[in-house]
Amino acid sequence: MNWAGDGVGTRFVPGAGTCTKTVRTGGLFKHLPARAEHIVHMIFKKDALLLWFILVVSALLRMYSINRGGWGFFVDEQRFLDAINIVNSSIGSQETLKNLFTYGIEHKLFLFISALYIKIYNISQDVSFNPVYFFGLFSVLNIYLVYRISLNFGSEKNEALISALIFACSSANFYWSRHLVPYDIALFLGLCSILLATSNSLSRCKAFFCGLIASCCFFTYYGSWIISSIGPLLFFYFSWKRQSLGLIATSACLASSFLLPFVIMWGGVAYYTNNVHYNMISDFIYFSKSINQGEYADGYFIPLQYFFASDGPLSVFWLFSMSSTIYYISTRIKGNKSQRATIYLVILLYIYSLLAIFSTILHKQVAYGRTARQLLPFICLISGFTINHYFIKNKTPRLVLSITLVGISLFESGCFIRLSFPDNGNSLYSIEKIWTKRQNIYCQERKRIDISVQRNTLL
């Protein structure tokens, strides 16, 4: 890293090739004794260590929050309970698949992922492991993906680490990790498709998986349809700009792979219901109309309101970051950094515009905080860009910046720890109790069947 003194940064900008640039940053703590400055150098040069520290602390905070209870309070968590009922009431894999395919259209892939998880732990008969640990892991993985995407866009490791840290500090990113909902998994898949689209070398194989993962993002949570389209669009854009792949071949790979899950879902329902005339589109339309809680007219304002309520002071800094980035682009039109910042802002405008148009203007989708979270990774990427450019590269005291970042981290960590529900997880509708009860009953019934089989074998 370059925080602690002079260094050389090698970075890649999509479409521009690899370039090496020597960056002179000066000493971060020049006033410290030589021994202390040497220690600071050693710490900040360990990029991987700092990244692991962010990820481990984020995981521990989530585990602490999950252990305090509170999961099982939202409607979308009902689908995990439905998966428990389907798996435990089905006899054999074929009946399980039939019940999963014919269950309904709602967040189909999340139902399959939940069923697979339950199936594994039915085999192990381990009911002590909290299932939210598994689903909360995706929230931590998203932090790592923000770091990798930042590097793929051509940022230095300083900027990528800052973006990951800000994303880890966000309450909007943390909150849903303690619930059995598909939001973090869908965001994980959407970011994976973007990671493939911004990789150094593009190929038809990557185009196929980019479209496939983006489609899986959509089927995991339909509210993530906007971010599921960003990966394929970026892949098409960089393929056209580099002229490394034919546009027709790229379009064919992206389209065919994106449509593949649709064909599988349609084929599964048509096969198990013996209805080749099954209309999946009508099911999608019916489901979209059933989600109408809230006001359509507030769609343009919901993202601002949600982030300010969830992250407070951090959201104010995000507004400053976006404003300063717009100013930076307007004053420096050319250059790799301007290209990176421009792409960030275009993606933000794309997501926000679609949320506002489909809610406020077309009245087709009510905007919620969970759908506004699609903006969050790119807000954090812009924040990392702003800090790296205006604070680290310029003469602004970096010690003040370091103290500010640590203060934000501690403040947000305290907010994470204080998160609780009015009844402290004692709701009668808590899936935590239902999960433990259902799994214990299942294990007892399984043991009874095994004993019966053994007796019949002896007879």
Secondary structure, 3 states (H helix, E strand, C coil): CCCCCCEEEEEEECCCEEEEEEECCCCCCCCCCHHHHHHHHHHHHCHHHHHHHHHHHHHHHHHHHHHCCCCCCCHHHHHHHHHHHHHHHCCHHHHHHHHHHCCCCCCHHHHHHHHHHHHHHHHHCCCCCCHHHHHHHHHHHHHHHHHHHHHHCCCCHHHHHHHHHHHHHCHHHHHHHHCCCCHHHHHHHHHHHHHHHCCCCCCHHHHHHHHHHHHHHHHHCHHHHHHHHHHHHHHHHHHHHHCCCCHHHHHHHHHHHHHHHHHHHHHHHHHHHCCCCCCHHHHHHHHHHHCCCCCHHHCCCHHHHHHHHHHCHHHHHHHHHHHHHHHHHHHCCCCHHHHHHHHHHHHHHHHHHHHHHHHHHCCCCCCCHHHHHHHHHHHHHHHHHHHHHHHHCCCCCHHHHHHHHHHHHHHHHHHHHHCCCCCCCCCCCCHHHHHHHHHHHHHHHHHHHHHHHHHHHHC
